[in-house]
Amino acid sequence: MTGDIGELKRKVVATIEGIRGQLEELALRIHGQPETKFEEEQAAGWLSEVARKAGFQVEKPLAGLSTAFRASFRGGDGPRVAFLAEYDALPELGHACGHNLIGVASLGAALGIALGLGRFPGTVELIGTPGEEGGGGKVILARAGVFDGLAAVMLFHPSSRTILWKYALARRKLFIEFIGKAAHASGSPDKGINALDAVIQTFNSINALRQHLPDDVRIHGIITDGGAAPNIVPDHASALFYVRALEDEYCDRVLERVMDCARGAALATGAQVNLELQGSYKSLRTNLPLARAFKENLEALGWEFDQVDPKERLGSTDMGDVSHVAPAIHPYLSIGPEELAGHSIEFREAAASEQGLAAMLAAAKALAMTALDVLLCPELRDAILRDFAALS
């Protein structure tokens, strides 16, 4: 292919700008018809169909998930780079995490390279990853080998601030069930075994445990069943907990201590306990050479990054599992004021605002430019691989 990398980036950016209207319309359409985890039939269909019409080879369903897909465009021999599309919404709140912007930004990046260049050394992939909000779709895809062999994996996430990278906590999801014995709570309480007491004792034990844990550890849970009526000793009660920590190994150690809290509660009350690990997210490993390339490209578009402690206000994401398989970045772009809170009605409105759409277009351009850096610069690929190996 001809032209220096700067000229090629300008072509890609111009291509994305040329389809701005199509991308904005699709982002608003997905926003207006929200679909929750693993039910994103319309969004997955819309995104993959646009890619198919642009000449991508589409595989759908993917890894047994009906709303997952992979759209591939081979420009020539060379490395594979993937943009990840999220498009699931939150129950009741809709797109209050802005995944409509994530999915369309990644589509725009892929289209920018495919339509803008046609021929280039390598392959770009748009991978539709459903169920980020509690479903762990990327975990399922990672276990199926979908991300194996990729030179780089990228997406952007809407936020209240523009942040190059931050940590994401490892997370374990634990279901705790206690089986007791029903009895009349007033007439014959001595004949019952109170499963709800075991749940409450578990919470109390965990609260006592908190003071002996590092600052990065988070344990939070809800009671999912507390009994049927006040005059019946509950013979069944259950709770659901998330256990989080900065490091995967330590997260597992804390998880074991939480399970010991439940085992102790069972011993104290006489109830039977059942423990079920219902899923886990790994910690996020940001590839710093890849992140620096994205930083240069977004700054070239006129954006500035906020200075933020990368350990501040952390959550968890199934992108963490991807980052353990392939070099990955997960930058954030602002779509509203600093006080804007994720998973809120205000965030949902911002995800359909002019500022939100502008951030989506900027992200698409910067992601595409960064992909070109990876595809065309062997030195960058070497640095990315060294950093990935050091974190593994």
LINDA-V487977 format. One record per run of one state. SS is the DSSP state (alpha for helix, beta for strand, coil for the rest). FROM is the first residue (numbers start at 1). LEN is the number of residues. If there is no record, write none. Layout:
# LINDA-V487977
SS_FROM_LEN ; SS_FROM_LEN
This chain:
# LINDA-V487977
coil_1_4 ; alpha_5_14 ; coil_19_1 ; alpha_20_13 ; coil_33_8 ; alpha_41_13 ; coil_54_3 ; beta_57_3 ; coil_60_2 ; beta_62_1 ; coil_63_2 ; beta_65_1 ; coil_66_3 ; beta_69_6 ; coil_75_5 ; beta_80_6 ; coil_86_4 ; beta_90_1 ; coil_91_3 ; beta_94_1 ; coil_95_4 ; alpha_99_19 ; coil_118_5 ; beta_123_6 ; coil_129_8 ; alpha_137_7 ; coil_144_8 ; beta_152_8 ; coil_160_3 ; beta_163_1 ; coil_164_6 ; beta_170_10 ; coil_180_1 ; beta_181_1 ; coil_182_2 ; beta_184_1 ; coil_185_4 ; alpha_189_3 ; coil_192_1 ; beta_193_1 ; coil_194_1 ; alpha_195_16 ; coil_211_7 ; beta_218_8 ; coil_226_6 ; beta_232_1 ; coil_233_3 ; beta_236_10 ; coil_246_2 ; alpha_248_22 ; coil_270_2 ; beta_272_10 ; coil_282_6 ; alpha_288_13 ; coil_301_18 ; alpha_319_5 ; coil_324_4 ; beta_328_7 ; coil_335_10 ; alpha_345_6 ; coil_351_3 ; alpha_354_23 ; coil_377_1 ; alpha_378_14 ; coil_392_1
